[in-house]
Amino acid sequence: MAKKKSVTIGQGPVSCGQIAGVAHGHLQVKISSRTTFLKAMNRSRAMLQKSLSEGVPVYGVNTGFGKACGKRLQVEGTLQKTSNPLAFHGCGTGEFIGIAETRAAMFCRILCLATGYSGVTVGLLQQLEAFLNLGITPLVPCQGSVGASGDLTPMSYIAACLTGERHVFYEGRRMRASLALKKSGLKPYVFEAKESLAMINGTSIMTGIGVMAVERSNNLLRAVLSAAALTVHAFRGKSYHFHPVISKAKPFAGQQAVAKSLTRLLQSRGATTLLEEDGPDALQDPYSVRCTPQIAGVLLDALSWISDWVTIEANSSNDNPIFDPATGAPLMSGNFYGGHIALAMDTLKAALASVGDMADRQVMLLVNPQLSRGLPEDLVGVKGPEHFFHHGFKAMSITASALAAEALKLTMPAASFSRSSESHNQDKVSMGTIAARDAEQVCTLVERIVAIHLLAAAQACELRGRLEMRPHLVKLVKKIRKLSPSLTVDRPLDRDIEIIASAIAEGNLFCC
């Protein structure tokens, strides 16, 4: 068995792709053994110890938490209360965050603590490293974070599992963390001063979910373009709508890239006059078809800066307090505030939902005989008298419309719902985790819309004919047919939707 590649922590920033690789288990995690990295970690730890020995107030270590920060503890009391925030933050609700998203969050926490600002030990990083490499995943309820002071409640579940408390997913099943530690040969971690707070006071949950949403969105965009190209052929649409001069006149990079991809996918071996509607009413295709570069291009351009923001957040020190490397002074501030992730995810879900709405409208063009330029009603594949006893994609178009409506409903910006909490100490919060969870949910909805779109467009292309004139589209339909056969007589298609949607999410179906 080939040895897995690894990503080393402490040798500079990592990419979203590397975080996703760790999340999926494709990459192992390795803590750097470089002298410069270890010195930086030890120096930060010494700064914490010096502050405590001199009686300097260090929030959450020799003070109370949140509104109770005015309370002071003696040095000997700091260790006694070091795990206390994990106990009272164990109040998460809702379904568990996905395994990949949780692993991404764990990796993001290592990245944060490895910046050398937090005053934690290398041993804490090594425990997280071991959990990731051995495949021990804490079970984390998805609800309970307002996104500032970071992801306190959900991260408390990860932190507690390091010590053997609460539950994990390991070796294919749910079990107590203590049992997973015993089976894997790991010892329960014992937090030192500040470490339990450093584990929870930051943006790692929202960032981990955000990383995975970005990856899925990139995969989804390729599927969207594939479905749109199939629709153009099935609809006898105009390929000149994607002429390079059009995008040169309005030079957004995303629009240009989408138009270029569609033009490549629609390349033909014969005259396009055989493939395109030529009546006077067909001078221009409906907006959902001809404006595909202007619609999907928004998502592509948004993903560019969203990915940059998520990468910066993942590689940042989003802890509180941190220590000034130059002076050793503890700095109490608000890097735990997830405002950048909140805006990024609110934008992402809006751009995704818009693309999902476009896909739904293209499905409607294909199934409606008054709009489809000659395709059979509801794309029924049966000919002759039996045609009237089958309904083809009638219900599929209803499902696509319902999914689109649900996705659009979720585009309300989560960041707009800041709530004062924790005795008015956390009086302005980011809601970044809710925004990230919304984006994840919209991803799932749009993946299913596009799965229906692909199935409908492939069926429509087969009914239209002359697909052999477009070799790239032939390959696309063959890929779809390996997962879902053509629809002749009516059958349930729920499983087909999920199979195609999963292939979209995993990114192994389309390449544009």
Helices and strands as residue ranges (DSSP letters): E 5-9, H 16-23, E 27-31, H 35-53, G 66-70, H 75-80, H 84-88, E 93-96, H 99-113, H 122-134, E 137-138, E 141-143, H 152-162, E 167-170, E 173-176, H 177-184, H 195-200, H 204-234, G 239-242, H 244-249, H 253-265, G 272-274, G 280-282, H 287-290, H 292-314, E 322-323, E 330-331, H 339-367, G 377-379, G 385-389, H 394-409, G 414-417, H 432-464, G 467-469, H 471-483, H 494-506
